[in-house]
Amino acid sequence: MSTLLTCKGLVKSYDKVHALDGLDLTIQPGRIVGLLGPNGSGKSTLMKLANGLLTPTAGEVLIDGIVPGQETHSLVSYLPDRPSLPQWMTIDQLQDFFADFFPDFDRARCREMLDKLELPSHRKLKDLSKGSREKVQLVLTMSRQARLYLLDEPMGGVDPAARDFILETILKNYDPEATVVIATHLIADVEKVLDEVIFLDRGKAALHTSVDDLRAETGKSVDALFREVFQC
Amino acid sequence: MPWEFRSDLPIYTQLIAQIQQRIVTGQLQPGDRLPSVRDWAAEAGVNPNTMQRAMTEMERQGLVHSQRTAGRFVTEDEAVIRKLREDLARTQVRDFLAAMGQLGFGPDEIAALIQKEGENSL
Protein backbone atom coordinates (compact mmCIF):
# COMPACT_ATOMS: atom_id res chain seq x y z
CA MET A 1 0.00 0.00 0.00
CA SER A 2 1.22 3.49 -0.78
CA THR A 3 2.09 5.62 2.18
CA LEU A 4 0.91 9.19 2.35
CA LEU A 5 3.43 10.50 4.84
CA THR A 6 6.85 8.99 5.38
CA CYS A 7 9.61 10.08 7.77
CA LYS A 8 13.00 8.40 7.63
CA GLY A 9 15.58 9.19 10.27
CA LEU A 10 14.13 12.67 10.40
CA VAL A 11 16.19 15.14 12.43
CA LYS A 12 15.51 18.82 12.99
CA SER A 13 17.77 20.82 15.23
CA TYR A 14 17.36 24.36 16.42
CA ASP A 15 20.90 25.39 17.40
CA LYS A 16 21.97 22.42 19.46
CA VAL A 17 18.51 21.26 20.51
CA HIS A 18 17.06 18.30 18.60
CA ALA A 19 13.33 18.95 18.18
CA LEU A 20 13.14 15.77 16.12
CA ASP A 21 15.78 13.19 16.76
CA GLY A 22 15.74 10.43 14.14
CA LEU A 23 12.00 10.03 13.66
CA ASP A 24 10.78 7.05 11.61
CA LEU A 25 7.13 7.06 10.72
CA THR A 26 4.69 6.02 8.00
CA ILE A 27 1.06 7.06 7.72
CA GLN A 28 -1.37 5.45 5.27
CA PRO A 29 -4.22 7.10 3.36
CA GLY A 30 -7.72 7.00 4.84
CA ARG A 31 -6.72 7.33 8.49
CA ILE A 32 -7.47 9.76 11.28
CA VAL A 33 -4.32 9.98 13.33
CA GLY A 34 -3.69 11.62 16.69
CA LEU A 35 -0.23 13.09 17.07
CA LEU A 36 0.24 13.31 20.80
CA GLY A 37 3.11 14.32 23.00
CA PRO A 38 4.06 16.70 25.76
CA ASN A 39 5.07 20.29 25.07
CA GLY A 40 8.28 20.45 23.08
CA SER A 41 8.11 16.84 21.88
CA GLY A 42 8.31 17.88 18.22
CA LYS A 43 4.68 17.83 17.07
CA SER A 44 4.62 21.27 15.48
CA THR A 45 8.11 20.82 14.07
CA LEU A 46 6.98 17.65 12.30
CA MET A 47 3.98 19.44 10.83
CA LYS A 48 6.07 22.35 9.62
CA LEU A 49 8.57 19.99 8.01
CA ALA A 50 5.76 18.05 6.32
CA ASN A 51 4.48 21.32 4.95
CA GLY A 52 7.85 22.51 3.68
CA LEU A 53 8.05 25.44 6.09
CA LEU A 54 11.24 24.00 7.57
CA THR A 55 13.93 21.86 6.00
CA PRO A 56 15.27 18.77 7.76
CA THR A 57 18.69 18.87 9.41
CA ALA A 58 19.06 15.22 8.42
CA GLY A 59 16.88 12.40 7.11
CA GLU A 60 13.79 13.03 5.03
CA VAL A 61 10.07 13.59 5.08
CA LEU A 62 7.98 12.70 2.03
CA ILE A 63 4.37 13.40 1.11
CA ASP A 64 3.06 10.75 -1.26
CA GLY A 65 6.70 10.10 -2.16
CA ILE A 66 7.50 13.76 -2.87
CA VAL A 67 9.72 16.17 -0.94
CA PRO A 68 7.49 18.92 0.53
CA GLY A 69 7.40 22.00 -1.68
CA GLN A 70 5.37 23.66 -4.40
CA GLU A 71 4.03 20.36 -5.64
CA THR A 72 2.80 19.07 -2.28
CA HIS A 73 0.94 22.27 -1.37
CA SER A 74 -1.93 21.03 -3.49
CA LEU A 75 -2.02 17.77 -1.52
CA VAL A 76 -1.70 19.15 2.00
CA SER A 77 -4.10 21.37 3.89
CA TYR A 78 -2.32 22.74 6.93
CA LEU A 79 -3.68 24.48 10.00
CA PRO A 80 -0.79 26.19 11.80
CA ASP A 81 -0.65 26.37 15.57
CA ARG A 82 -0.96 30.14 15.53
CA PRO A 83 -3.03 32.63 13.54
CA SER A 84 -1.58 33.00 10.06
CA LEU A 85 -4.34 34.75 8.11
CA PRO A 86 -4.49 38.47 7.35
CA GLN A 87 -6.47 39.84 10.28
CA TRP A 88 -7.90 42.79 8.33
CA MET A 89 -9.79 40.55 5.90
CA THR A 90 -13.47 39.72 6.31
CA ILE A 91 -14.57 36.09 6.30
CA ASP A 92 -15.97 36.63 2.80
CA GLN A 93 -12.64 37.98 1.58
CA LEU A 94 -10.83 35.05 3.16
CA GLN A 95 -12.99 32.63 1.21
CA ASP A 96 -12.04 34.39 -2.02
CA PHE A 97 -8.44 34.34 -0.89
CA PHE A 98 -8.52 30.57 -0.33
CA ALA A 99 -10.37 29.96 -3.59
CA ASP A 100 -7.66 31.91 -5.46
CA PHE A 101 -4.84 29.92 -3.91
CA PHE A 102 -6.34 26.45 -3.80
CA PRO A 103 -8.28 24.93 -6.72
CA ASP A 104 -9.58 22.24 -4.34
CA PHE A 105 -11.32 24.80 -2.11
CA ASP A 106 -14.99 23.87 -1.77
CA ARG A 107 -17.02 27.05 -1.30
CA ALA A 108 -20.32 25.29 -0.67
CA ARG A 109 -18.83 23.18 2.09
CA CYS A 110 -17.21 26.23 3.63
CA ARG A 111 -20.42 28.27 3.49
CA GLU A 112 -22.34 25.48 5.18
CA MET A 113 -19.89 25.14 8.05
CA LEU A 114 -19.67 28.89 8.59
CA ASP A 115 -23.46 29.08 8.78
CA LYS A 116 -23.68 26.19 11.22
CA LEU A 117 -21.16 27.87 13.48
CA GLU A 118 -22.97 31.18 13.01
CA LEU A 119 -19.84 32.99 11.95
CA PRO A 120 -20.76 36.35 10.41
CA SER A 121 -19.10 36.46 7.00
CA HIS A 122 -19.08 40.27 6.68
CA ARG A 123 -16.98 40.67 9.84
CA LYS A 124 -13.25 41.17 9.85
CA LEU A 125 -11.13 38.51 11.45
CA LYS A 126 -9.59 40.99 13.90
CA ASP A 127 -13.04 41.90 15.24
CA LEU A 128 -13.87 38.31 16.22
CA SER A 129 -13.13 36.54 19.48
CA LYS A 130 -10.10 34.26 19.71
CA GLY A 131 -12.29 31.16 19.56
CA SER A 132 -14.19 32.43 16.53
CA ARG A 133 -10.95 33.25 14.72
CA GLU A 134 -9.77 29.69 15.34
CA LYS A 135 -13.04 28.32 14.03
CA VAL A 136 -12.78 30.38 10.83
CA GLN A 137 -9.26 29.18 10.20
CA LEU A 138 -10.20 25.57 10.81
CA VAL A 139 -13.29 25.78 8.59
CA LEU A 140 -11.17 27.21 5.77
CA THR A 141 -8.58 24.45 6.22
CA MET A 142 -11.19 21.69 6.22
CA SER A 143 -12.98 23.15 3.20
CA ARG A 144 -10.19 22.08 0.92
CA GLN A 145 -10.41 18.66 -0.66
CA ALA A 146 -6.87 17.70 0.18
CA ARG A 147 -5.21 14.32 0.56
CA LEU A 148 -3.57 15.16 3.85
CA TYR A 149 -4.87 17.49 6.54
CA LEU A 150 -2.34 18.56 9.13
CA LEU A 151 -4.14 20.19 12.04
CA ASP A 152 -1.89 21.67 14.69
CA GLU A 153 -3.90 22.16 17.90
CA PRO A 154 -7.16 22.77 16.05
CA MET A 155 -9.33 23.08 19.15
CA GLY A 156 -7.26 24.78 21.80
CA GLY A 157 -9.33 27.94 22.14
CA VAL A 158 -12.68 26.50 21.15
CA ASP A 159 -15.59 25.69 23.49
CA PRO A 160 -16.62 22.03 24.01
CA ALA A 161 -19.81 22.28 21.92
CA ALA A 162 -17.85 23.67 19.00
CA ARG A 163 -15.23 20.94 19.50
CA ASP A 164 -17.92 18.32 18.99
CA PHE A 165 -19.05 20.13 15.88
CA ILE A 166 -15.51 20.30 14.57
CA LEU A 167 -14.96 16.57 15.11
CA GLU A 168 -18.28 15.83 13.46
CA THR A 169 -17.19 18.00 10.54
CA ILE A 170 -13.98 16.05 10.23
CA LEU A 171 -15.93 12.76 10.25
CA LYS A 172 -18.57 13.97 7.79
CA ASN A 173 -16.00 15.16 5.30
CA TYR A 174 -14.02 12.01 5.75
CA ASP A 175 -12.72 10.76 2.46
CA PRO A 176 -11.41 7.18 2.36
CA GLU A 177 -8.40 8.41 0.39
CA ALA A 178 -7.54 11.29 2.71
CA THR A 179 -5.74 11.30 6.02
CA VAL A 180 -6.21 13.71 8.90
CA VAL A 181 -3.40 14.20 11.40
CA ILE A 182 -4.44 16.04 14.56
CA ALA A 183 -1.79 17.29 16.97
CA THR A 184 -3.45 18.06 20.28
CA HIS A 185 -3.40 17.95 24.05
CA LEU A 186 -7.17 17.47 24.24
CA ILE A 187 -6.86 13.72 23.98
CA ALA A 188 -10.09 12.78 25.71
CA ASP A 189 -12.03 14.92 23.23
CA VAL A 190 -10.51 13.42 20.10
CA GLU A 191 -9.80 9.81 20.93
CA LYS A 192 -13.19 8.48 19.80
CA VAL A 193 -12.56 9.62 16.27
CA LEU A 194 -8.99 8.39 15.93
CA ASP A 195 -7.85 5.28 14.07
CA GLU A 196 -4.38 5.42 15.43
CA VAL A 197 -2.20 7.39 17.78
CA ILE A 198 1.42 8.39 17.70
CA PHE A 199 3.11 9.33 20.96
CA LEU A 200 6.03 11.63 20.32
CA ASP A 201 8.63 11.72 23.03
CA ARG A 202 11.73 13.90 22.72
CA GLY A 203 11.65 13.86 18.95
CA LYS A 204 11.05 10.13 18.50
CA ALA A 205 7.93 8.01 18.06
CA ALA A 206 7.54 6.28 21.43
CA LEU A 207 4.37 4.51 20.32
CA HIS A 208 2.39 4.14 17.11
CA THR A 209 -0.66 1.91 17.30
CA SER A 210 -4.37 1.50 16.66
CA VAL A 211 -6.57 3.09 19.32
CA ASP A 212 -8.85 0.09 19.66
CA ASP A 213 -5.92 -2.31 19.97
CA LEU A 214 -4.44 -0.07 22.62
CA ARG A 215 -7.67 -0.09 24.62
CA ALA A 216 -8.05 -3.83 24.24
CA GLU A 217 -4.48 -4.48 25.37
CA THR A 218 -4.22 -2.00 28.22
CA GLY A 219 -7.86 -1.57 29.26
CA LYS A 220 -7.12 2.13 29.41
CA SER A 221 -8.14 5.14 27.45
CA VAL A 222 -5.50 6.89 25.36
CA ASP A 223 -5.85 9.83 27.71
CA ALA A 224 -5.12 7.69 30.78
CA LEU A 225 -2.19 6.00 29.08
CA PHE A 226 -0.75 9.32 28.01
CA ARG A 227 -0.84 10.59 31.58
CA GLU A 228 0.95 7.44 32.67
CA VAL A 229 3.64 7.44 29.99
CA PHE A 230 4.40 11.12 30.31
CA GLN A 231 4.01 11.46 34.05
CA CYS A 232 6.04 14.39 35.32
CA MET B 1 -31.05 6.25 22.33
CA PRO B 2 -27.85 8.30 22.37
CA TRP B 3 -24.48 6.64 21.95
CA GLU B 4 -22.30 6.47 25.00
CA PHE B 5 -18.75 5.26 25.22
CA ARG B 6 -16.61 4.19 28.11
CA SER B 7 -12.98 5.06 27.83
CA ASP B 8 -11.45 1.73 28.84
CA LEU B 9 -12.93 -0.59 26.18
CA PRO B 10 -12.36 -0.70 22.43
CA ILE B 11 -14.91 1.49 20.66
CA TYR B 12 -15.90 -1.14 18.12
CA THR B 13 -16.94 -3.62 20.81
CA GLN B 14 -19.03 -0.91 22.44
CA LEU B 15 -20.63 -0.09 19.10
CA ILE B 16 -21.52 -3.75 18.64
CA ALA B 17 -23.02 -3.97 22.13
CA GLN B 18 -25.16 -0.89 21.63
CA ILE B 19 -26.40 -1.96 18.20
CA GLN B 20 -27.21 -5.44 19.55
CA GLN B 21 -29.20 -3.75 22.29
CA ARG B 22 -31.19 -1.83 19.67
CA ILE B 23 -31.93 -5.02 17.76
CA VAL B 24 -33.06 -6.94 20.84
CA THR B 25 -35.27 -4.14 22.13
CA GLY B 26 -36.89 -3.79 18.72
CA GLN B 27 -35.64 -0.28 18.19
CA LEU B 28 -34.10 -1.80 15.08
CA GLN B 29 -36.57 -4.23 13.53
CA PRO B 30 -35.72 -7.37 11.54
CA GLY B 31 -35.12 -6.37 7.94
CA ASP B 32 -34.59 -2.69 8.77
CA ARG B 33 -32.13 -0.90 6.54
CA LEU B 34 -29.15 0.49 8.45
CA PRO B 35 -27.66 3.93 7.84
CA SER B 36 -24.47 4.03 5.78
CA VAL B 37 -21.27 3.45 7.71
CA ARG B 38 -20.25 7.02 7.10
CA ASP B 39 -23.51 8.56 8.32
CA TRP B 40 -23.79 6.27 11.29
CA ALA B 41 -20.20 6.94 12.31
CA ALA B 42 -20.77 10.69 12.13
CA GLU B 43 -23.94 10.35 14.22
CA ALA B 44 -22.13 8.27 16.84
CA GLY B 45 -19.12 10.58 16.70
CA VAL B 46 -16.72 7.77 15.91
CA ASN B 47 -14.25 7.02 13.17
CA PRO B 48 -15.83 5.45 10.04
CA ASN B 49 -13.20 2.71 10.03
CA THR B 50 -14.28 1.77 13.56
CA MET B 51 -17.94 1.59 12.53
CA GLN B 52 -16.91 -0.50 9.54
CA ARG B 53 -15.09 -2.88 11.86
CA ALA B 54 -18.20 -3.22 14.04
CA MET B 55 -20.33 -3.93 10.94
CA THR B 56 -17.90 -6.57 9.67
CA GLU B 57 -17.99 -8.30 13.05
CA MET B 58 -21.81 -8.16 13.18
CA GLU B 59 -22.00 -9.61 9.68
CA ARG B 60 -19.82 -12.45 10.88
CA GLN B 61 -22.25 -12.98 13.76
CA GLY B 62 -25.12 -13.13 11.27
CA LEU B 63 -26.90 -10.15 12.86
CA VAL B 64 -26.68 -7.92 9.82
CA HIS B 65 -26.08 -8.60 6.15
CA SER B 66 -25.23 -6.41 3.22
CA GLN B 67 -26.73 -6.49 -0.21
CA ARG B 68 -24.46 -5.34 -2.93
CA THR B 69 -25.97 -1.99 -3.84
CA ALA B 70 -29.01 -1.73 -1.59
CA GLY B 71 -27.11 -1.33 1.67
CA ARG B 72 -26.95 -3.17 4.96
CA PHE B 73 -29.89 -4.73 6.79
CA VAL B 74 -30.79 -6.21 10.14
CA THR B 75 -31.23 -9.97 9.89
CA GLU B 76 -34.75 -11.30 9.33
CA ASP B 77 -33.85 -14.55 11.04
CA GLU B 78 -35.88 -14.43 14.27
CA ALA B 79 -33.94 -17.38 15.69
CA VAL B 80 -30.67 -15.43 15.53
CA ILE B 81 -32.25 -12.49 17.33
CA ARG B 82 -33.81 -14.78 19.94
CA LYS B 83 -30.43 -16.35 20.57
CA LEU B 84 -28.82 -12.91 20.88
CA ARG B 85 -31.49 -11.92 23.40
CA GLU B 86 -30.74 -15.01 25.47
CA ASP B 87 -26.99 -14.43 25.27
CA LEU B 88 -27.39 -10.86 26.48
CA ALA B 89 -29.65 -12.03 29.32
CA ARG B 90 -27.13 -14.65 30.33
CA THR B 91 -24.37 -12.04 30.46
CA GLN B 92 -26.56 -9.83 32.66
CA VAL B 93 -27.27 -12.72 35.03
CA ARG B 94 -23.61 -13.68 35.23
CA ASP B 95 -22.57 -10.13 36.02
CA PHE B 96 -25.31 -9.94 38.63
CA LEU B 97 -24.30 -13.22 40.26
CA ALA B 98 -20.66 -12.16 40.32
CA ALA B 99 -21.57 -8.89 42.01
CA MET B 100 -23.81 -10.67 44.54
CA GLY B 101 -21.04 -13.15 45.23
CA GLN B 102 -18.76 -10.26 46.07
CA LEU B 103 -21.34 -9.04 48.55
CA GLY B 104 -21.21 -12.49 50.15
CA PHE B 105 -24.61 -13.82 49.06
CA GLY B 106 -25.04 -17.54 48.34
CA PRO B 107 -27.39 -19.07 45.71
CA ASP B 108 -30.33 -19.67 48.11
CA GLU B 109 -30.19 -16.19 49.56
CA ILE B 110 -30.02 -14.70 46.07
CA ALA B 111 -32.99 -16.76 44.90
CA ALA B 112 -35.01 -15.69 47.94
CA LEU B 113 -34.14 -12.05 47.37
CA ILE B 114 -35.11 -12.20 43.72
CA GLN B 115 -38.42 -13.77 44.64
CA LYS B 116 -39.16 -11.06 47.19
CA GLU B 117 -38.10 -8.13 45.00
CA GLY B 118 -39.98 -9.64 42.07
CA GLU B 119 -43.21 -9.72 44.06
CA ASN B 120 -42.73 -6.11 45.11
CA SER B 121 -42.03 -4.74 41.67
CA LEU B 122 -44.38 -6.79 39.50
Interface residues (C-beta under 8 A of the other chain):
Chain A: G30 R31 I32 D164 L167 E168 L171 K172 Y174 P176 A188 E191 K192 V193 L194 D195 V211 D212 D213 R215 A216 G219 K220 S221 D223 A224
Chain B: F5 S7 D8 L9 P10 I11 Y12 T13 R38 A41 A42 G45 V46 N47 P48 N49 T50 R53
